[in-house]
């Protein structure tokens, strides 16, 4: 992308961001009896205390992983819409290993938990890549269907065979404390998983932009026919990209469990997978830009939560404000993708 195009794209994004925030402010002014208090709670409060700020960073952690998952798939020209289900599956698979092993093995178990989550969720997404490669099936549909189906299955498992009946929750047994990720700034939820997310963002950036496999992946995403002409096995690229994408989503799920929840609770994800798509779109599939994009989404989510209990803004209105901002930003990203696609044709 030329420098002029980059500047134009940046200005466009900032303009849309400003418009979306103004739209959010207007909604608050129309619905709140104390608009100044609501505006302060929504937009300023996340930065007014260490507790709120570090909770915002904790909220961004799973979004970094799901944003990376989507950006990697999109970079290869594959569309992984099953990220939400892969988050659930990774969380359940890792939790199962942790609970079954108990706390008797203090060393080496956490990497095993991460690896299990990565492989299981990666295999789920990889099936969609294989179907695209071998049968020409649309991975957008197959990944979406598989993701929705796995969520239903996991809800059944969490409420049935793997439920902790003594907790009174629709949840699995608790992960042993020695497998949990360390809290960095208690009493906030901020934990070391955030730094793991930063590491993976750098790793995925290096993989995509500084390895031969990453080059093949990007060429396939931009022009599959040209990639085939160069001798790149695009079928393998589809499978690998979907597998890696699903694996990253799975790690995002288990990081949230080990960092905050301590167990898989029915409905724990809160849309991490779907928000990851928006995070990736804003970041333009750049793994490093996923970090500020995830932080922005976490900022909006944290602001909505604070405004719903500190001001007279109801949770529903707070979510509407949040959604309006999301839609403006993602619409801009989709428009640019559509425009670039038409120019290529």
Secondary structure as UniProt FT lines:
FT   HELIX           3..31
FT   TURN            33..34
FT   HELIX           35..39
FT   HELIX           40..44
FT   HELIX           45..47
FT   HELIX           50..75
FT   TURN            76..77
FT   HELIX           83..101
FT   TURN            102..103
FT   HELIX           109..135
FT   HELIX           139..159
FT   TURN            160..162
FT   HELIX           165..167
FT   STRAND          171..172
FT   HELIX           177..179
FT   TURN            186..187
FT   HELIX           193..210
FT   HELIX           212..222
FT   HELIX           224..229
FT   TURN            230..231
FT   HELIX           234..256
FT   HELIX           257..261
FT   TURN            266..271
FT   HELIX           272..283
FT   TURN            284..285
FT   TURN            287..288
FT   HELIX           289..310
FT   HELIX           315..344
//
